[in-house]
Amino acid sequence: MNSKNKKITGAAIIVMTSIVVSRITGYLRTILINNLLTASQSDALMAAFKTTDLMYNLLIGGAIAAAVIPVLSGYLAKNEEEDGWKAVGTFINVIFIAMIVLCILGVIFAPTVVSITALGFYGEKRELTIQLTRVLFPSVAFMMLAGLTNGVLNSYQRFAAAAYGPSIYNLGVALSIFVLSRFGVKYVAYGILASAVMYFIIQISFAFPNFKYYRPKILWKHQGFRRLFKLAIPSLLASAIVQVNLIITQRFTSLYDLDGGITAYGNANDLWQLPYGVFAMGLGTALLPTLSEKLALKKLDEFKDILNNAFRTILYLIIPSAVGCIVLAKPLISVVYKWSQEIGFERISLAGEILIMFSAAMIAQSMLAILTRAFYANNDTKTPLYIGVLSMVLNYLFCTIFFEVTDLGVAGMALSYSMISVVYMIIMMSVLTKKMNGMQWTKLIKYSGKLTAAAVIMGIVIFFMNRLISIDFLQEFSIQQKLLEILILGVEIALGVLVYFAATMLLKVNEAIMFKDRIFNRINSIFNRLKG
């Protein structure tokens, strides 16, 4: 078990580190969009981006996670690699044909797509969004191919090769915005398309040795392909529902007569997804092949132990992150996105309010990242689909209520997403309990209580520190102000981490004690080497 835990930990560290790099490069592109484009242009580009992101996240979180990785991992565990590739190769070929058709339809029906994703856009803003959507739609094909390639790499547990590709794509996008924005936003879209092509070329070069059994054939009757296809379709739909929920909130956001509203919503959404992506998605990606292997070998107790440890680790990291985003919402928005006079008081304040409303979603979606993979490892993709359909209906209902009845504005759309995320999580936990003949939820709830108490203490300390420091994060941009903001925020985050760690140590949280022991063991080993 120790070697297995080390293997999972090593894989998780690789994936988490790569996600940090990916998120940082992703923020770079968003910062450039915010500061080099007008509010109207940035709204149009980000709305058009949603289509590409929908398809990319659909494949990475859907067919790959739920079908290709568990199926191919299972074949590899049983030393049946060549037979496994008959199924996976057929699946890749079918997806390739389907996405060519999808891209053609996307270009033709771009006006309809924009009517769905940005109903409130009209006039020049709507026409610009349609043009950008048409340019970006072909990039979906290359993003999907790169996603399939990454799934193969993860199945062979080559996590580093799969994980750093998105950073290359983000850098290409950032470079396109920086260089081409002066010529017009449409040229930026062409640069983004070129970045998607390069992303696929780089990923396939890494994965080429693992494609030795790939053949350009479609074996419809292969049993493995049929099983893979049956897993993939519900999974694709389930992943689509997650993305559709974001599109629903964007659709309602566009109805507010507010330039920069979608950009502010996107900024807040990107920020809460940093800890979610690094901790939850990173660990979830690393866990899936191992969870699939345990169930394939009928080792249910080991499966449960790995799952419970994952929940504890995620909660230890994500609960203080959520509290930190509540207390430091506007400082975080200001430091990350304000790099020119284009970003004023109103946009920082709006994005900060939205980020606060996303805090519950951060915790719920982090739990769902692990819960969903537990179902996928068990070759159950229908349950997340059925529950996802319910969450989509609830999201539309909540968005309508918040839009019609309350004055929360765009922040209400984020609150709706948080509420449906919590409902989704609770239902998934209940179903998993029945499928696995019990889970240790009572212990996990008590554990979460300790973490919440420690996080609240951390939040109070940061709150009063904010009051004591005489700096206004909502001031206009200047390089001196920016350097001071970065310094102050860095000090506040560092203090928060220390307070939270100390509080969890006092509450005798095992994860904190284990971390402390590792640090002391590492220090002792360094001293011993120096003495030797």
Kinemage of the C-alpha trace (Angstrom):
@kinemage 1
@onewidth
@group {chain A} dominant
@subgroup {mainchain}
@vectorlist {calphas} color= white
{ca met a 1} P 0.000 0.000 0.000
{ca asn a 2} L 2.849 2.417 0.770
{ca ser a 3} L 4.331 2.007 -2.713
{ca lys a 4} L 0.856 2.455 -4.212
{ca asn a 5} L 0.237 5.599 -2.147
{ca lys a 6} L 3.612 6.995 -3.193
{ca lys a 7} L 2.763 6.262 -6.811
{ca ile a 8} L -0.570 8.075 -6.531
{ca thr a 9} L 1.028 10.966 -4.631
{ca gly a 10} L 3.767 11.313 -7.238
{ca ala a 11} L 1.260 11.287 -10.066
{ca ala a 12} L -0.962 13.788 -8.239
{ca ile a 13} L 1.999 16.151 -7.658
{ca ile a 14} L 2.899 16.024 -11.359
{ca val a 15} L -0.688 16.741 -12.411
{ca met a 16} L -1.243 19.438 -9.760
{ca thr a 17} L 2.005 21.193 -10.689
{ca ser a 18} L 1.086 21.117 -14.365
{ca ile a 19} L -2.359 22.515 -13.579
{ca val a 20} L -0.752 25.391 -11.640
{ca val a 21} L 1.345 26.193 -14.721
{ca ser a 22} L -1.720 25.790 -16.958
{ca arg a 23} L -3.833 28.072 -14.772
{ca ile a 24} L -1.106 30.709 -14.608
{ca thr a 25} L -0.761 30.725 -18.397
{ca gly a 26} L -4.561 30.754 -18.621
{ca tyr a 27} L -4.674 33.816 -16.386
{ca leu a 28} L -2.066 35.445 -18.609
{ca arg a 29} L -4.351 35.130 -21.626
{ca thr a 30} L -7.348 36.431 -19.617
{ca ile a 31} L -5.322 39.366 -18.275
{ca leu a 32} L -4.395 40.301 -21.830
{ca ile a 33} L -8.032 40.020 -22.945
{ca asn a 34} L -9.076 42.306 -20.091
{ca asn a 35} L -6.400 44.916 -20.664
{ca leu a 36} L -5.806 44.944 -24.452
{ca leu a 37} L -9.425 44.712 -25.626
{ca thr a 38} L -12.409 46.938 -24.950
{ca ala a 39} L -15.145 45.639 -22.633
{ca ser a 40} L -17.397 44.927 -25.624
{ca gln a 41} L -14.642 43.083 -27.530
{ca ser a 42} L -13.638 41.036 -24.485
{ca asp a 43} L -17.290 40.051 -23.890
{ca ala a 44} L -17.586 38.903 -27.527
{ca leu a 45} L -14.324 36.925 -27.475
{ca met a 46} L -15.054 35.258 -24.128
{ca ala a 47} L -18.577 34.342 -25.241
{ca ala a 48} L -17.160 32.792 -28.433
{ca phe a 49} L -14.505 31.041 -26.334
{ca lys a 50} L -17.267 29.262 -24.433
{ca thr a 51} L -17.963 27.068 -27.438
{ca thr a 52} L -14.350 25.888 -27.635
{ca asp a 53} L -14.127 25.443 -23.874
{ca leu a 54} L -17.410 23.520 -23.891
{ca met a 55} L -16.088 20.996 -26.392
{ca tyr a 56} L -12.652 20.770 -24.764
{ca asn a 57} L -14.015 20.216 -21.261
{ca leu a 58} L -16.647 17.897 -22.681
{ca leu a 59} L -14.012 15.513 -23.980
{ca ile a 60} L -11.408 15.823 -21.241
{ca gly a 61} L -13.933 15.467 -18.408
{ca gly a 62} L -16.296 13.171 -20.280
{ca ala a 63} L -15.433 10.513 -22.829
{ca ile a 64} L -11.777 10.366 -21.831
{ca ala a 65} L -12.304 10.237 -18.052
{ca ala a 66} L -15.317 7.943 -18.142
{ca ala a 67} L -14.492 5.620 -21.001
{ca val a 68} L -11.041 5.619 -22.581
{ca ile a 69} L -8.928 5.749 -19.392
{ca pro a 70} L -10.780 3.038 -17.388
{ca val a 71} L -11.216 0.758 -20.417
{ca leu a 72} L -7.641 1.046 -21.695
{ca ser a 73} L -6.244 0.883 -18.131
{ca gly a 74} L -8.221 -2.313 -17.585
{ca tyr a 75} L -6.810 -3.909 -20.740
{ca leu a 76} L -3.273 -2.875 -19.758
{ca ala a 77} L -3.700 -4.298 -16.235
{ca lys a 78} L -4.684 -7.641 -17.789
{ca asn a 79} L -1.805 -7.539 -20.344
{ca glu a 80} L -4.241 -7.293 -23.259
{ca glu a 81} L -2.882 -4.085 -24.809
{ca glu a 82} L -3.326 -4.999 -28.478
{ca asp a 83} L -6.945 -6.066 -28.022
{ca gly a 84} L -7.620 -2.918 -26.013
{ca trp a 85} L -6.398 -0.791 -28.899
{ca lys a 86} L -8.929 -2.365 -31.232
{ca ala a 87} L -11.611 -0.819 -29.038
{ca val a 88} L -9.851 2.484 -28.341
{ca gly a 89} L -8.674 2.914 -31.949
{ca thr a 90} L -12.199 2.407 -33.253
{ca phe a 91} L -13.472 4.935 -30.719
{ca ile a 92} L -10.870 7.524 -31.809
{ca asn a 93} L -11.798 7.044 -35.475
{ca val a 94} L -15.524 7.439 -34.806
{ca ile a 95} L -14.936 10.580 -32.717
{ca phe a 96} L -12.688 12.007 -35.464
{ca ile a 97} L -15.397 11.640 -38.105
{ca ala a 98} L -18.079 12.979 -35.770
{ca met a 99} L -16.149 16.103 -34.862
{ca ile a 100} L -15.488 17.001 -38.515
{ca val a 101} L -19.256 17.034 -39.010
{ca leu a 102} L -19.677 18.965 -35.752
{ca cys a 103} L -17.222 21.687 -36.813
{ca ile a 104} L -18.938 22.132 -40.180
{ca leu a 105} L -22.314 22.466 -38.474
{ca gly a 106} L -20.846 24.870 -35.917
{ca val a 107} L -19.581 27.221 -38.616
{ca ile a 108} L -22.892 27.106 -40.498
{ca phe a 109} L -25.105 27.571 -37.448
{ca ala a 110} L -22.907 30.043 -35.533
{ca pro a 111} L -25.779 32.580 -35.239
{ca thr a 112} L -27.909 29.952 -33.493
{ca val a 113} L -25.022 29.061 -31.165
{ca val a 114} L -24.606 32.713 -30.178
{ca ser a 115} L -28.360 33.033 -29.596
{ca ile a 116} L -28.044 30.193 -27.085
{ca thr a 117} L -24.849 31.293 -25.316
{ca ala a 118} L -25.323 35.092 -25.410
{ca leu a 119} L -29.017 35.844 -25.843
{ca gly a 120} L -28.658 39.436 -24.660
{ca phe a 121} L -26.112 40.452 -27.311
{ca tyr a 122} L -27.397 42.576 -30.180
{ca gly a 123} L -26.139 44.811 -32.997
{ca glu a 124} L -22.380 44.986 -33.637
{ca lys a 125} L -21.584 43.017 -30.483
{ca arg a 126} L -23.704 40.087 -31.647
{ca glu a 127} L -22.234 40.145 -35.187
{ca leu a 128} L -18.705 40.220 -33.804
{ca thr a 129} L -19.453 37.248 -31.536
{ca ile a 130} L -20.829 35.285 -34.521
{ca gln a 131} L -17.688 36.010 -36.562
{ca leu a 132} L -15.390 34.960 -33.729
{ca thr a 133} L -17.410 31.779 -33.115
{ca arg a 134} L -17.048 30.802 -36.790
{ca val a 135} L -13.288 31.318 -36.667
{ca leu a 136} L -12.870 29.405 -33.405
{ca phe a 137} L -15.138 26.445 -34.146
{ca pro a 138} L -12.560 24.473 -36.230
{ca ser a 139} L -10.216 24.588 -33.231
{ca val a 140} L -12.667 22.218 -31.519
{ca ala a 141} L -11.451 19.389 -33.773
{ca phe a 142} L -7.831 19.832 -32.759
{ca met a 143} L -8.721 20.272 -29.069
{ca met a 144} L -10.672 17.009 -29.178
{ca leu a 145} L -7.789 15.168 -30.858
{ca ala a 146} L -5.407 16.535 -28.239
{ca gly a 147} L -7.867 15.432 -25.537
{ca leu a 148} L -8.000 11.884 -26.899
{ca thr a 149} L -4.205 11.826 -27.038
{ca asn a 150} L -4.017 12.955 -23.406
{ca gly a 151} L -6.426 10.186 -22.424
{ca val a 152} L -4.082 7.623 -23.959
{ca leu a 153} L -1.101 9.153 -22.140
{ca asn a 154} L -2.962 9.055 -18.811
{ca ser a 155} L -3.948 5.419 -19.390
{ca tyr a 156} L -0.251 4.593 -19.675
{ca gln a 157} L 0.253 6.740 -16.541
{ca arg a 158} L 2.424 9.208 -18.448
{ca phe a 159} L 0.927 12.091 -16.513
{ca ala a 160} L 3.617 14.720 -17.155
{ca ala a 161} L 3.441 14.386 -20.947
{ca ala a 162} L -0.348 14.720 -20.850
{ca ala a 163} L -0.524 17.442 -18.240
{ca tyr a 164} L 1.711 20.209 -19.590
{ca gly a 165} L 0.125 20.430 -23.053
{ca pro a 166} L -2.621 22.905 -22.042
{ca ser a 167} L 0.062 25.347 -20.871
{ca ile a 168} L 1.551 25.371 -24.369
{ca tyr a 169} L -1.899 26.086 -25.785
{ca asn a 170} L -2.506 28.893 -23.278
{ca leu a 171} L 0.864 30.473 -24.097
{ca gly a 172} L -0.015 30.371 -27.798
{ca val a 173} L -3.345 32.055 -27.081
{ca ala a 174} L -1.668 34.697 -24.898
{ca leu a 175} L 0.917 35.406 -27.595
{ca ser a 176} L -1.867 35.722 -30.186
{ca ile a 177} L -3.699 38.284 -28.053
{ca phe a 178} L -0.522 40.246 -27.306
{ca val a 179} L 0.729 40.382 -30.903
{ca leu a 180} L -2.496 40.403 -32.941
{ca ser a 181} L -4.905 42.499 -30.822
{ca arg a 182} L -3.594 45.697 -32.453
{ca phe a 183} L -4.870 44.417 -35.819
{ca gly a 184} L -8.329 43.532 -34.527
{ca val a 185} L -9.972 40.889 -32.376
{ca lys a 186} L -10.738 38.681 -35.405
{ca tyr a 187} L -6.998 38.205 -35.993
{ca val a 188} L -6.711 37.153 -32.356
{ca ala a 189} L -9.247 34.399 -33.039
{ca tyr a 190} L -7.138 33.118 -35.965
{ca gly a 191} L -4.125 33.037 -33.639
{ca ile a 192} L -6.128 30.980 -31.132
{ca leu a 193} L -7.031 28.513 -33.894
{ca ala a 194} L -3.333 28.166 -34.794
{ca ser a 195} L -2.547 27.544 -31.088
{ca ala a 196} L -5.038 24.646 -30.998
{ca val a 197} L -3.372 23.072 -34.054
{ca met a 198} L 0.063 23.361 -32.442
{ca tyr a 199} L -1.276 21.908 -29.175
{ca phe a 200} L -2.433 18.748 -30.952
{ca ile a 201} L 0.833 18.371 -32.905
{ca ile a 202} L 2.897 18.567 -29.709
{ca gln a 203} L 0.686 16.106 -27.804
{ca ile a 204} L 0.650 13.499 -30.590
{ca ser a 205} L 4.447 13.699 -30.779
{ca phe a 206} L 4.605 12.727 -27.074
{ca ala a 207} L 2.055 9.923 -27.409
{ca phe a 208} L 3.248 8.475 -30.723
{ca pro a 209} L 5.088 5.471 -29.161
{ca asn a 210} L 1.869 4.436 -27.366
{ca phe a 211} L -0.061 4.373 -30.643
{ca lys a 212} L 1.836 1.359 -31.998
{ca tyr a 213} L -1.335 -0.760 -32.051
{ca tyr a 214} L -3.539 1.992 -33.482
{ca arg a 215} L -5.139 1.211 -36.856
{ca pro a 216} L -7.375 3.480 -39.003
{ca lys a 217} L -10.188 0.947 -38.869
{ca ile a 218} L -13.709 0.947 -37.452
{ca leu a 219} L -14.490 -2.403 -35.806
{ca trp a 220} L -18.165 -1.872 -34.984
{ca lys a 221} L -18.643 -5.381 -33.619
{ca his a 222} L -15.679 -5.386 -31.225
{ca gln a 223} L -17.003 -6.048 -27.718
{ca gly a 224} L -14.597 -3.592 -26.101
{ca phe a 225} L -15.633 -0.782 -28.453
{ca arg a 226} L -19.312 -1.393 -27.748
{ca arg a 227} L -18.657 -1.273 -24.010
{ca leu a 228} L -16.528 1.862 -24.431
{ca phe a 229} L -19.183 3.532 -26.581
{ca lys a 230} L -21.919 2.717 -24.069
{ca leu a 231} L -19.794 4.324 -21.346
{ca ala a 232} L -18.819 7.336 -23.435
{ca ile a 233} L -22.231 8.538 -24.593
{ca pro a 234} L -23.759 9.030 -21.107
{ca ser a 235} L -20.459 10.484 -19.972
{ca leu a 236} L -20.347 12.960 -22.844
{ca leu a 237} L -23.873 14.047 -21.986
{ca ala a 238} L -23.044 14.280 -18.263
{ca ser a 239} L -19.974 16.415 -18.968
{ca ala a 240} L -22.002 18.505 -21.390
{ca ile a 241} L -24.478 19.217 -18.601
{ca val a 242} L -21.710 20.659 -16.415
{ca gln a 243} L -20.733 22.985 -19.251
{ca val a 244} L -24.351 23.729 -20.169
{ca asn a 245} L -24.879 24.929 -16.595
{ca leu a 246} L -22.130 27.500 -17.165
{ca ile a 247} L -23.700 28.480 -20.492
{ca ile a 248} L -27.093 28.885 -18.803
{ca thr a 249} L -25.577 31.314 -16.309
{ca gln a 250} L -23.751 33.143 -19.135
{ca arg a 251} L -27.010 33.367 -21.094
{ca phe a 252} L -28.731 35.092 -18.170
{ca thr a 253} L -25.635 37.236 -17.542
{ca ser a 254} L -25.846 38.568 -21.111
{ca leu a 255} L -29.400 39.777 -20.416
{ca tyr a 256} L -28.088 42.424 -18.014
{ca asp a 257} L -27.451 45.653 -19.933
{ca leu a 258} L -23.861 45.811 -18.736
{ca asp a 259} L -20.690 46.006 -20.812
{ca gly a 260} L -18.054 43.812 -19.183
{ca gly a 261} L -20.561 41.666 -17.259
{ca ile a 262} L -19.628 38.419 -18.995
{ca thr a 263} L -15.950 39.290 -18.657
{ca ala a 264} L -16.347 39.887 -14.906
{ca tyr a 265} L -18.258 36.619 -14.545
{ca gly a 266} L -15.530 34.812 -16.502
{ca asn a 267} L -12.797 36.377 -14.358
{ca ala a 268} L -14.406 35.232 -11.112
{ca asn a 269} L -15.141 31.804 -12.572
{ca asp a 270} L -11.488 31.380 -13.591
{ca leu a 271} L -10.239 32.398 -10.135
{ca trp a 272} L -12.252 29.907 -8.093
{ca gln a 273} L -11.279 27.198 -10.543
{ca leu a 274} L -7.572 27.630 -9.716
{ca pro a 275} L -7.686 25.766 -6.364
{ca tyr a 276} L -10.410 23.490 -7.738
{ca gly a 277} L -8.346 22.639 -10.795
{ca val a 278} L -5.046 22.237 -8.975
{ca phe a 279} L -6.283 20.204 -6.019
{ca ala a 280} L -9.462 18.404 -7.102
{ca met a 281} L -8.915 17.882 -10.821
{ca gly a 282} L -5.231 17.137 -10.293
{ca leu a 283} L -5.881 14.451 -7.700
{ca gly a 284} L -8.909 13.126 -9.596
{ca thr a 285} L -6.896 12.681 -12.799
{ca ala a 286} L -4.155 10.837 -10.926
{ca leu a 287} L -6.647 8.634 -9.046
{ca leu a 288} L -8.784 7.359 -11.918
{ca pro a 289} L -6.410 4.724 -13.372
{ca thr a 290} L -5.696 3.350 -9.876
{ca leu a 291} L -9.372 3.283 -8.871
{ca ser a 292} L -10.212 1.523 -12.147
{ca glu a 293} L -7.459 -1.017 -11.533
{ca lys a 294} L -8.687 -1.772 -7.978
{ca leu a 295} L -12.236 -2.435 -9.143
{ca ala a 296} L -11.019 -4.488 -12.122
{ca leu a 297} L -9.123 -6.691 -9.640
{ca lys a 298} L -12.114 -6.816 -7.204
{ca lys a 299} L -10.259 -5.012 -4.390
{ca leu a 300} L -13.195 -3.031 -3.004
{ca asp a 301} L -11.701 -2.253 0.431
{ca glu a 302} L -8.586 -0.744 -1.116
{ca phe a 303} L -10.815 1.226 -3.496
{ca lys a 304} L -12.742 2.703 -0.533
{ca asp a 305} L -9.563 3.520 1.403
{ca ile a 306} L -8.051 5.390 -1.541
{ca leu a 307} L -11.328 7.245 -2.084
{ca asn a 308} L -11.737 8.276 1.570
{ca asn a 309} L -8.134 9.510 1.747
{ca ala a 310} L -8.749 11.535 -1.396
{ca phe a 311} L -11.838 13.191 0.122
{ca arg a 312} L -9.898 14.133 3.264
{ca thr a 313} L -7.004 15.567 1.276
{ca ile a 314} L -9.281 17.596 -0.977
{ca leu a 315} L -11.277 19.044 1.909
{ca tyr a 316} L -8.121 19.941 3.842
{ca leu a 317} L -6.976 22.048 0.906
{ca ile a 318} L -10.215 23.380 -0.574
{ca ile a 319} L -12.134 24.581 2.526
{ca pro a 320} L -9.532 27.231 3.464
{ca ser a 321} L -9.285 28.175 -0.216
{ca ala a 322} L -13.028 28.889 -0.284
{ca val a 323} L -12.857 30.991 2.897
{ca gly a 324} L -9.841 32.834 1.506
{ca cys a 325} L -11.750 33.688 -1.686
{ca ile a 326} L -14.587 35.133 0.426
{ca val a 327} L -12.354 37.333 2.576
{ca leu a 328} L -9.931 38.334 -0.193
{ca ala a 329} L -12.329 38.449 -3.157
{ca lys a 330} L -11.675 42.002 -4.370
{ca pro a 331} L -7.921 42.001 -3.589
{ca leu a 332} L -7.552 38.773 -5.602
{ca ile a 333} L -9.463 40.178 -8.577
{ca ser a 334} L -7.465 43.414 -8.455
{ca val a 335} L -4.036 41.749 -8.232
{ca val a 336} L -4.708 39.156 -10.938
{ca tyr a 337} L -6.631 41.172 -13.534
{ca lys a 338} L -5.957 44.895 -13.060
{ca trp a 339} L -2.985 45.751 -15.279
{ca ser a 340} L -4.225 48.897 -17.037
{ca gln a 341} L -6.582 51.851 -16.672
{ca glu a 342} L -9.229 49.807 -18.554
{ca ile a 343} L -10.001 47.893 -15.333
{ca gly a 344} L -11.848 50.265 -13.047
{ca phe a 345} L -13.595 50.209 -9.689
{ca glu a 346} L -16.871 48.841 -11.074
{ca arg a 347} L -15.391 45.796 -12.807
{ca ile a 348} L -13.233 44.815 -9.813
{ca ser a 349} L -16.131 45.230 -7.412
{ca leu a 350} L -18.531 43.234 -9.621
{ca ala a 351} L -16.088 40.368 -10.181
{ca gly a 352} L -15.341 40.285 -6.430
{ca glu a 353} L -19.041 39.929 -5.568
{ca ile a 354} L -19.368 37.108 -8.107
{ca leu a 355} L -16.305 35.314 -6.690
{ca ile a 356} L -17.847 35.305 -3.198
{ca met a 357} L -20.974 33.629 -4.567
{ca phe a 358} L -18.821 30.929 -6.188
{ca ser a 359} L -17.250 29.858 -2.851
{ca ala a 360} L -19.747 27.053 -2.152
{ca ala a 361} L -19.340 25.757 -5.710
{ca met a 362} L -15.588 25.497 -5.116
{ca ile a 363} L -16.115 22.979 -2.307
{ca ala a 364} L -18.992 21.082 -3.923
{ca gln a 365} L -17.344 20.799 -7.348
{ca ser a 366} L -14.081 19.640 -5.742
{ca met a 367} L -15.927 16.803 -4.033
{ca leu a 368} L -17.742 16.044 -7.292
{ca ala a 369} L -14.420 15.760 -9.139
{ca ile a 370} L -13.571 12.750 -6.936
{ca leu a 371} L -17.132 11.396 -6.660
{ca thr a 372} L -17.599 11.366 -10.425
{ca arg a 373} L -14.376 9.435 -10.938
{ca ala a 374} L -15.514 6.846 -8.408
{ca phe a 375} L -18.538 6.188 -10.628
{ca tyr a 376} L -16.421 6.250 -13.798
{ca ala a 377} L -13.965 3.736 -12.315
{ca asn a 378} L -16.962 1.483 -11.657
{ca asn a 379} L -17.949 1.848 -15.348
{ca asp a 380} L -21.091 3.724 -14.277
{ca thr a 381} L -21.590 6.818 -16.405
{ca lys a 382} L -25.384 6.878 -16.336
{ca thr a 383} L -25.771 7.939 -12.703
{ca pro a 384} L -23.804 11.206 -13.106
{ca leu a 385} L -25.836 11.844 -16.264
{ca tyr a 386} L -29.241 11.449 -14.594
{ca ile a 387} L -28.262 13.589 -11.616
{ca gly a 388} L -26.698 16.130 -13.970
{ca val a 389} L -29.964 16.518 -15.890
{ca leu a 390} L -31.700 17.366 -12.612
{ca ser a 391} L -29.001 19.921 -11.761
{ca met a 392} L -29.410 21.566 -15.177
{ca val a 393} L -33.167 21.958 -14.686
{ca leu a 394} L -32.618 23.384 -11.187
{ca asn a 395} L -29.966 25.785 -12.479
{ca tyr a 396} L -32.301 27.210 -15.103
{ca leu a 397} L -35.031 27.547 -12.465
{ca phe a 398} L -32.737 29.262 -9.937
{ca cys a 399} L -31.277 31.606 -12.580
{ca thr a 400} L -34.790 32.606 -13.634
{ca ile a 401} L -35.800 33.295 -10.026
{ca phe a 402} L -32.658 35.312 -9.262
{ca phe a 403} L -33.023 37.272 -12.512
{ca glu a 404} L -36.730 38.046 -12.110
{ca val a 405} L -37.094 38.422 -8.340
{ca thr a 406} L -33.806 39.535 -6.763
{ca asp a 407} L -31.471 42.475 -7.314
{ca leu a 408} L -28.299 40.376 -6.984
{ca gly a 409} L -27.513 40.968 -10.661
{ca val a 410} L -24.742 38.889 -12.237
{ca ala a 411} L -23.669 37.621 -8.797
{ca gly a 412} L -27.027 35.841 -8.543
{ca met a 413} L -26.045 33.636 -11.494
{ca ala a 414} L -22.956 32.501 -9.586
{ca leu a 415} L -25.076 31.818 -6.500
{ca ser a 416} L -27.384 29.668 -8.626
{ca tyr a 417} L -24.407 27.625 -9.839
{ca ser a 418} L -23.224 27.144 -6.247
{ca met a 419} L -26.651 25.974 -5.094
{ca ile a 420} L -27.053 23.367 -7.820
{ca ser a 421} L -23.469 22.176 -7.229
{ca val a 422} L -24.265 21.469 -3.571
{ca val a 423} L -27.465 19.600 -4.514
{ca tyr a 424} L -25.549 17.593 -7.131
{ca met a 425} L -22.876 16.673 -4.554
{ca ile a 426} L -25.369 15.512 -1.907
{ca ile a 427} L -27.244 13.269 -4.331
{ca met a 428} L -24.015 11.753 -5.683
{ca met a 429} L -22.824 10.989 -2.138
{ca ser a 430} L -26.106 9.254 -1.351
{ca val a 431} L -26.029 7.094 -4.473
{ca leu a 432} L -22.370 6.153 -3.977
{ca thr a 433} L -23.178 4.994 -0.436
{ca lys a 434} L -25.710 2.498 -1.793
{ca lys a 435} L -23.447 1.281 -4.582
{ca met a 436} L -20.446 0.717 -2.297
{ca asn a 437} L -22.453 -0.712 0.635
{ca gly a 438} L -21.600 2.220 2.861
{ca met a 439} L -19.105 5.091 2.975
{ca gln a 440} L -17.584 6.884 5.969
{ca trp a 441} L -19.548 10.106 5.536
{ca thr a 442} L -20.157 10.659 9.280
{ca lys a 443} L -16.422 10.702 9.973
{ca leu a 444} L -15.895 12.958 6.983
{ca ile a 445} L -18.522 15.443 8.218
{ca lys a 446} L -16.850 15.640 11.649
{ca tyr a 447} L -13.507 16.073 9.941
{ca ser a 448} L -14.964 18.866 7.765
{ca gly a 449} L -16.229 20.591 10.912
{ca lys a 450} L -12.687 20.801 12.285
{ca leu a 451} L -11.387 22.158 9.007
{ca thr a 452} L -14.176 24.746 8.798
{ca ala a 453} L -13.424 25.954 12.330
{ca ala a 454} L -9.738 26.342 11.451
{ca ala a 455} L -10.602 28.105 8.187
{ca val a 456} L -12.952 30.535 9.958
{ca ile a 457} L -10.173 31.436 12.412
{ca met a 458} L -7.909 32.034 9.416
{ca gly a 459} L -10.577 34.189 7.741
{ca ile a 460} L -11.065 36.343 10.871
{ca val a 461} L -7.318 36.996 11.148
{ca ile a 462} L -7.085 38.006 7.474
{ca phe a 463} L -10.216 40.182 7.764
{ca phe a 464} L -8.773 42.226 10.644
{ca met a 465} L -5.408 42.433 8.925
{ca asn a 466} L -7.198 43.937 5.903
{ca arg a 467} L -8.776 46.531 8.174
{ca leu a 468} L -5.408 47.438 9.708
{ca ile a 469} L -3.611 47.878 6.390
{ca ser a 470} L -4.378 51.206 4.709
{ca ile a 471} L -4.422 50.133 1.065
{ca asp a 472} L -7.341 50.392 -1.341
{ca phe a 473} L -7.341 47.532 -3.869
{ca leu a 474} L -10.013 49.360 -5.890
{ca gln a 475} L -7.763 52.276 -6.868
{ca glu a 476} L -6.805 52.911 -10.489
{ca phe a 477} L -3.812 51.049 -11.891
{ca ser a 478} L -0.269 52.298 -11.408
{ca ile a 479} L 2.912 50.255 -11.249
{ca gln a 480} L 3.668 51.413 -7.700
{ca gln a 481} L 0.136 50.544 -6.579
{ca lys a 482} L 0.366 47.142 -8.286
{ca leu a 483} L 3.642 46.217 -6.565
{ca leu a 484} L 2.210 47.244 -3.198
{ca glu a 485} L -0.981 45.214 -3.813
{ca ile a 486} L 1.027 42.103 -4.742
{ca leu a 487} L 3.182 42.452 -1.620
{ca ile a 488} L 0.245 42.963 0.738
{ca leu a 489} L -1.816 40.131 -0.765
{ca gly a 490} L 1.197 37.808 -0.615
{ca val a 491} L 1.707 38.592 3.073
{ca glu a 492} L -1.994 38.047 3.822
{ca ile a 493} L -2.049 34.684 2.023
{ca ala a 494} L 1.148 33.547 3.766
{ca leu a 495} L -0.267 34.555 7.157
{ca gly a 496} L -3.524 32.778 6.365
{ca val a 497} L -1.697 29.553 5.475
{ca leu a 498} L 0.285 29.662 8.740
{ca val a 499} L -2.807 30.389 10.854
{ca tyr a 500} L -4.787 27.590 9.191
{ca phe a 501} L -1.947 25.098 9.607
{ca ala a 502} L -1.487 26.041 13.264
{ca ala a 503} L -5.229 25.760 13.918
{ca thr a 504} L -5.448 22.310 12.295
{ca met a 505} L -2.427 21.198 14.328
{ca leu a 506} L -4.169 22.319 17.538
{ca leu a 507} L -7.296 20.441 16.429
{ca lys a 508} L -5.127 17.345 15.828
{ca val a 509} L -6.015 16.960 12.167
{ca asn a 510} L -4.050 13.980 10.820
{ca glu a 511} L -3.194 15.631 7.493
{ca ala a 512} L -1.522 18.548 9.313
{ca ile a 513} L 0.400 16.213 11.625
{ca met a 514} L 1.559 14.088 8.680
{ca phe a 515} L 2.709 17.190 6.818
{ca lys a 516} L 4.622 18.401 9.878
{ca asp a 517} L 6.293 15.005 10.272
{ca arg a 518} L 7.351 15.007 6.625
{ca ile a 519} L 8.885 18.466 6.976
{ca phe a 520} L 10.834 17.482 10.117
{ca asn a 521} L 11.964 14.194 8.560
{ca arg a 522} L 13.189 16.065 5.502
{ca ile a 523} L 15.056 18.608 7.668
{ca asn a 524} L 16.618 15.800 9.734
{ca ser a 525} L 17.750 13.968 6.610
{ca ile a 526} L 19.387 17.173 5.316
{ca phe a 527} L 21.219 17.691 8.624
{ca asn a 528} L 22.352 14.053 8.652
{ca arg a 529} L 23.763 14.397 5.156
{ca leu a 530} L 25.622 17.569 6.156
{ca lys a 531} L 27.078 15.830 9.210
{ca gly a 532} L 28.083 12.822 7.102
